[in-house]
Amino acid sequence: MSAVQANPHPDAAGAPVLVAGGGIGGMACALALARAGQPVELLEQSAMLGEIGAGLQLGPNAFAALDALGVGEAVRAGAVVTDRLVMMDAVDAREVASVPVGDAFRRRFGNPYAVSHRADLHGALHSAAVAHPLVRLHTGARISAVEVGATQAAATTADGRRFEGRALVGCDGVKSVVRARIVGDPPRVSGHVVYRAVVPAADMPADLRIAAPVVWAGPDCHLVHYPLRGGDQYNLVVTFHSREPEEWGVTDGSREEVLSYFQGIHPRPRQLLDRPDSWRRWSTADRDPVAHWSEGCATLLGDAAHPMMQYLAQGACMALEDAVTLAAAAVASGFDYPAAFRRYEQARVARTARVVLSVREMGRIYHAKGVERLVRNSLWTGHRPERFHDALEWLYGWRPERCMDGDGATGP
């Protein structure tokens, strides 16, 4: 395998950008760069495209990014817009908080808070990306090695194919091959296990068919449910602190394991655990934030750059913001990719690190027990909606037109 040349090929101006990974972040990245006029070779390890998982939550910042990518309306068409976010105490079934995210929230942030099936979001990005004449998609392209130079990068797949480009963007998730080359740090296995399932609306208990994301916060565990696809389905997510040593990965789950972690939970939320026919089990991981995730003409995006747990529902949202910002940095730098990637990092590192660390703290809040649980419940009650909106201005106030300004938002 030859090394990347120090000097660009004569046709480097027309050479493609290699994007590793065809998930939400990779599709968004390919689409953003293509819309900026850059040819893209998108390398996806799976033979068949698709998103495992179930539902996800999309804040106003995600819709701002999706609009910049030209797919906002397509995603809205399949999403369920909610008017409130609800937290319940899973021990005594009392409401802790009901936060309005209706008209006043939408006026403030310019977009709704909504829930969507992962496949619907991925499908909208995929359709737009593969329809663009500057995007070429290669499936079954599992990357085994990457080479990074100052002005050229290459990726070799497990079946021996070699791709060369003027830049490389690693969108290949928590176990990123590109990150292993650039940063080389191990993931931080959290010990938190997530079970996900989708159930038909008819199988949901009638009193829990609520048109909003509902969190049942319990000791060292929690449950989440919300409607999908016009209310025909419900997404169900349960999380617990594992008793066993964990390794990051996705497997089939067992109903018996789930039930064993939810002893002492009120019967109202606990009845949800009997509803799914099957579960998928995620042993989750994140990474400590790093100051740099680029080298020469290679960089990282989404979970490859800043993997995070699920407690603020911002993993996909941050990947979408990354894609818009990376393309804006490329345009602003005249498609000098080493310079563009430095600008992209400067705009994204602090913001995404704040999200990663905030997510960890939110997990502690969700899973509070004993006196800490009582403190949590008291802190969430009696606040005006404006206080919630003010507190999250930094997160939900992100705008594409300000994406190069550090955090892309105003406020605290």
C-alpha positions, 0 to 999 in steps of 0.5 A: 500500500503506497503512502499518500504523496506529499504533493497533490495530483495535477487534478487535485482541485477536482479530486473528491472528499472522502467521507467515511460512514453512511449514517446520519452524520456521514449522509449530512456531511456528504450532502453539505459538501456536495451542495457547496460544490465539492465531489464526494466519495461516500464509503459505507461499511454495510452492504445495505443502507439503513439505521438501526435503532428506533426514535430520536428527538430533534431540537430546534438546532437540528431543524435549523441544520436540516433546513440549511441542508435542504431537507427540513421539510422532508423531515418535518413531514414524518416527524411528530411535533410536540408541545411539551416535555414531561418528566415523571418520578418513576418511584411514585409516578408523580409529575416532576415537570411539564415544560412547554415547547409550543408556540412561544418556544417555536417563536423564540427558537424559530423551529419546533421540538419534534420526535422522528424515527431514525430511519425517516431522518436517515432516509431524507438525508440519504435520498437528497445525498444520492440524488446529488450529482456530486455524491457517489455512494459505495456500500460494502466499503469497510475501511481497514486503513487510512493514510493522511497527508498534508494535501491528500488522503486515502482509504483502503477497504477490507476487500482491497479497494483504494480511494484517494481524495483531497480530504477525508472526513471520518463519520464512522462512529464510536469505533472510528478507524479514522479517529484511531489514526488521528487521535488514538484514544479508547472509548470510555465505556459508561456502564450504562445500558440502553434498551430500545424498542418500537411498539404499535400504539394499540399495544401502549397502555391507554393512559401512556399514549401521550403526544410528548417525550416522557421521561420516567426518572428512577434510581440508577435507571429511567424509561422514555416513551414518545409517539412516532409516525403520526402516533401509529407507533411508540418509541420505548427506551429504557436505561440502567446501570449495569451490574456487569463489566460492559464492552461497547456494542449492540446486541439483541436484548432480553426481557428478563434482564430489563425486568431485573433492573426495574424492581421498585419502580411504580407499576404505571411505568413498569407495565411498559416493559412487557410491551415489546416483542423484541429489544435491541441492547446498546452498551453505551460509550462516550469519550472525554473531549479533546482539543483537536480531532483533525490532522492535515487534510483529515478530520472527524464528525459526529460520534467519531469526533465527540461521542456522547450518551443519550441524556440530552438527545443531542447526538444526531443534532450535533452531527447535523450541526457539524456537517453544516459547519464543516461545509461553511468552513470549507467555503470560507477557506477556499476549499483549502482543507487543512485550513478549513478543518482548523476553522471547523475545529475552532467552531465546534470543539468547545460547543460539543465538549459542553454538550458531552459534559452536560449529557453526563450531568443530565444522566446523574440527574435522571438517575438520582436516588435517595435524598438527591432524588428529592432535591432533583424533584424540588428543583424542577418544579414551579419555574416559568417556561422562560427560565427553561428557554433561557437556560437552553438558549446556548443549545437550541439557539444555534443558527447556520448563519452564525455557525463559525462564531464559536457556538453558533448561538447567543445567550448563557 
